[in-house]
Amino acid sequence: MANTVIRREFMVAALAGGVLAGALPASSYRRVAGSGGKLNIGAIGVGGRGAGDLDAVSSENIVALCDVDARALGAASARHSGARKYQDYRQLLEQKDLEAVIIGTPDHHHAPPTVRALKRGLHVYCEKPLTHTVAEARLITRLAAEKKVATQMGTQNHEHPGYIRLVELIQSGAIGAVREVHVITDRPGRWWPQGVDKPMGTPKVPANLDWDLWLGPAAMRDYHPAYVPFKWRGWWDFGCGAIGDMAIHLMDPAFWALELGSPSGLVKVTSEGPPANALSAPKWMHTVLEFGKRGKLAPVKVHWYEGETKAPAAIAADLPMNGSLFIGEAGKIAIQHDQMPKLLPEEKFKDYQGPAAYLPKSPGHHRQWIDACKNGTRTGSHFGYSGPFTEIVLLGNIAHRAGGTIEFDPVLGKVTNMPSANIFLNKEYRKGWEI
């Protein structure tokens, strides 16, 4: 039976965990005992992106490792020989000396360990997107606020100097009121396939892989290399498609600078693309998210382009691939992933100095989280920020799958104009994996 998040929890998450509340104050974090020492961390998912996360926190005391791939687990164990090894993170999360966990798994395995860890009062670093569904994002936002632990979603670019400077420029009014944002990625395409049907055949499960544990909360199906190790992103049961993979990076400065998580009435979302595939995300999608006035901020439309979609000719020259373009009343700002922002037209802004830097510089995304675990300092992508952000991003997929324009109420946490679309806010979990 589907996990149910009741309306009251939706409202608590929206009000207590929304972006207007900002980062939790340092005094509200539960501090670790002996905060001057090393943090006892368990790593869930230690191959691929998870291996990078593990390396980034290896200055701390790694006490537990978990992966369904015996090879990845063995490689991590060779570097952290004192850590206990698991293939099932439900068992790892029972280890008594844990103080914090990092989660670097496929999307469908983000919420189950995160919820379990939060309920136990552990600090959590979870890769992006924070969750697989909107309901999961709401639940995790609420739990993190209740437990007062240090949290961080793995959007490392949130701390990039280019993103920080872009937010300062937008907030200081460098290009005036922003009413239009365009964001584009070349994924899926050459990165992984989407818009595909169920693979044929039943290849043998690799000896190093525990397929049942890899599926976890997802419905049982035969193993196929079309899913593992990386192509899972394009399948609805495991991933969130290109928008879940890249909008969670590329749309971050828009969500931050334009306060898109602030109460603004209904969020209207339209997604164009090929006919919806029940199994797989689309080959291309153009999504438009419309936000009303937010305090003094003007209403704004955010356009998302993925895969084979092309940006309009009028802006194509200014919009960098895997980047975004902000169109204001007094100019434009373009930024590419991992780069610094560029004010346009260049001639108009050639002598423009911009505001003095005022946002805090980051010690690094993982270091920021470790410091918060120990000392109660801030994190940029804490779950009170990244939970509401994740649900906004996932609305693009919901509009596509529902086959029409949806109107989402961010307080009630549901689609109000098309009740049938609400089925996509949640999902069913296999027995033993419920949250």
C-alpha positions, 0 to 999 in steps of 0.5 A: 500500500502506498505510503501516505503523507497526510495533509497536516504533514504537508502543511507543517513541511511547507510552513516549518521547512520552507525557504522563507524560514531560511537555514535552521539557526545554529542553536537548533542543531543537535550537536554531536558529543565531543564535537571537537573530535572526528565524526562517526560516519556510515556510508551508504552507496560507495561506488560511483558518486557515492565513492566521491562522497566517501572520499570527501568525508574521509577526514572523519571516522568512517565506521560503516560501509554499505553497497549492494555491489561486492566489488564497490564494497570491497574497494571501499573497505580496502581504504577503510579497513576498520569499518564494518561492511553491509550490503543492506543499509537497514542493518547498517542503520542499526549500528550503535556508534553512528553519528551521521550517514552519507547516502550516494545511491540511485534515487529510489534509495534516497528516502528509505535510508534518509527517513530511517536515519532522521528518525534515529536522530542522525545527521544526513548528507544525501545525494541529489535529487533529495527524493524520488517523489514529492511526498518523500520530500515533504516527509523528509523536510518535516522530519529534519526540522523536528529532529534538528540535525545537520543536513545537506543535499549533494548539490555541490554547485550550490557552493560554487563561487559562480552561483553565489555571485549570480545570486548576489547580482540578482538580489541586488537588482543588477538586471532589474526585476526578473520575469523570465528564466531559461534553463537547458541541458543536453541530457539524456541523449548521449548520457543515458536513454529515455523514452524506451520500452522494457528491455528484452531477455533475462541476462544472468545477474552479475556475481558481485551484485545483490539484485534484490537489494538493488531493487529495494523499495521498487517492484520486483523485476528481472535484472537487466544491464539496461538498468545497472550500473548507470542507466537507471536514471531514465526509468521511473521506478528508479530515477527522476529523468533528466530534470531530476538529474540536472535541474536540481543543479542548473535551476538552483540559483533561480530557486535561491535568488528568486525565492521560488519556495516562498508562498506565492499561491498556486504553482502552474506547471506545463510540460511538452514532450512526446507521449508519456511512457509508463516506464521511462522518462521522455526523450525531450521535454520543455517545462514551464513553471509559473510562480506568482508574486513573492513579496516584492518579487515579480511573477516569473516563468521558469523554462526548462529544456532537456534532451532534443528540445531546442531553446527559442531562436531569440535567446539561443545565442545567449543561453549556454548549454547546461546553463541558465539565462535570467532575463530582467527588465534592465539586462540579462545574466547567463551562467554555465554549470561550473562557471562565473556569471556573465552580464549581457549585453556585455557592452552595457555592463563592461564597467559595471562593478556590481555589489560587494560580495556579501554571501558567505564563502563556502569551505566546500559542500561536504566540509560545510556539512561536517562543520554543521554536524560538529558545531551547529553552523549553517549548510546551504542545501539543508533539507529545509531548502532542498526538500521544497526545491526537489518537489518543485523540480519533480513537478515537471515530471508530474505535469508530463506524466499527467498529460496536461497543465497542473496547478500545485498548491505548495501549502496543501501539497497537492494538485488542485485542478487535476486530481488524477495527477496526485497519484504521481506525488507518491509511490508504493513500496515493497514490503519491508522498505516502507518509510 
